[in-house]
Amino acid sequence: MSTVTETGLLTSREIITGEELGSVPLATSGAVLSAARRAAAAAPGWAATPAAERAAILDRAADLLLERAQEAQDLLVREGGSITGKAFYEVHAGAAELRHAAQLATAPQAPHGPGSDPGRDTEVRRVPLGVVGVIVPWNFPVLLGMRSVAPALALGNTVLLKPDPHTPLSGGRLFAEVLAAAGLPEGVLEVVYGDADAGAALVRSPDVSMVSFTGSTEVGREIGATAGRLLKRVVLELGGQNAYVVLPDADIEAAASAGSWGSFLHQGQICMAARRHLVHRDVVESYTEALARRAAALRIGDPYRTDAQIGPVIDRGQLTRIATAVEDAVAQGARLVTGGTVQGQFFPPTVLADVTPKMSVFHAEVFGPVATVTSFADEEEAVELANTSDYGLTAAVYTSDAEQGRALASRLRCGVVHVGDQTVNHDPHLPFGGVGASGNASGFGGQAAIDAFTRWHTLTVSSPARSYPF
């Protein structure tokens, strides 16, 4: 959590104790615009920097991030409520994003076919966009920040980064320090700290050519509308109401293990979390019992001082929203199997059974540790239920028959599907992005990152120079 002082500082505090962790300057709209101008001034020089040099800086940054791994992990735990295992993974995943971006910087560009006029020499290549604005959420600030910052820098853009006010240190200051120490020139990465006003100024800045936003669908729609009006490129990675489909041939204990991880990791505060467990009616009771048993056994507590598996929810407002969603679901006929009641700063892993598409909890994203269970009779109904959502981020099909799972997965309307696994997976080399209310398709990973953070530039040369009738 964070507080704002009278002197204009944003102070980050530990969620559990309120202890001060550090302060950063709170940016006014004017300060955001000034930072964007500095990034724009640095853009030509950075774009002209040899790709191998850009790659070397990013590789050094990965080394430096890992040298500071314990410090970064502690920040993620204390500032954002991560458990230690999640924090460890996130720091190393952030380093992997830097290394993957370094590879993108020096990768040969895919050849483009010649033009139709044999008398013209043609050169077609991808070039940087200029200044890329990056707005990062609090739940995975290192990973989700590096996922945009690293490839944008690698491909020759400068970056204006705004972390979430809940996590200004792990999502902002850490980036600036590590990349500066790695040799990134001044102005190539500008970090601004603030709330929605700072984010709006970033999006509107005439010096920002593109916006990469990860966060809620509601805010994403506003950013998309503004970017569209200003004719800016925008990558939106938004919410998810992800389906986890369990077929009748599944090993129930293994399926429940994967389902528990997918729903309750980081207190369910993950866009990729398994929210809707769609389970064949022949195994729905045994699966629900196994999932609830695992949920009830998870250790709840302070992840910085204990070996807790479930840490605190990010703030009191989010606790209230989770509790209200569970209460409404029960009032509409859902069966509360385990959990369901606020415990101080925590919300216990919760399983709701007998959920139907007529209930709001089936459709609305509950950004917390709540798994809903809905039964289906056959694969046709499973596909219909999975696709009955405005969202389309990730999904998973759990089965012992990989080919059957592959066939069902091809019918699900979303950006990413995992067969024989759960919904929370990340690979910097693979495209990632959702459809519908989950975003505007892939903007991250491999070729998708190149497509997102560069544009085409076409050059033709006629020799001798041409003349025309008038």
Secondary structure, 3 states (H helix, E strand, C coil): CEEECCCCEEEEECCCCCCEEEEEEECCHHHHHHHHHHHHHHHHHHHHCCHHHHHHHHHHHHHHHHHCHHHHHHHHHHHHCCCHHHHHHHHHHHHHHHHHHHHHHHCCCCCCCCCCCCCEEEEEEEEECCEEEEECCCCCHHHHHHHHHHHHHHCCCEEEEECCCCCCHHHHHHHHHHHHHCCCCCCCEEECECCHHHHHHHHHCCCCCEEEEECCHHHHHHHHHHHHHCCCEEEEECCCCEEEEECCCCCHHHHHHHHHHHHHHHHHCCCCCEEEEEEECCCHHHHHHHHHHHHHHCCECCCCCCCCCECCCCCHHHHHHHHHHHHHHHHCCCEEEECCCCECCECCCEEEECCCCCCHHHHCCCCCCEEEEEEECCHHHHHHHHHCCCEECEEEEECCCHHHHHHHHCCCCCCEEEECCCCCCCCCCCCECCEECCECCCCECCHHHHHHHEEEEEEEEECCCCCCCC
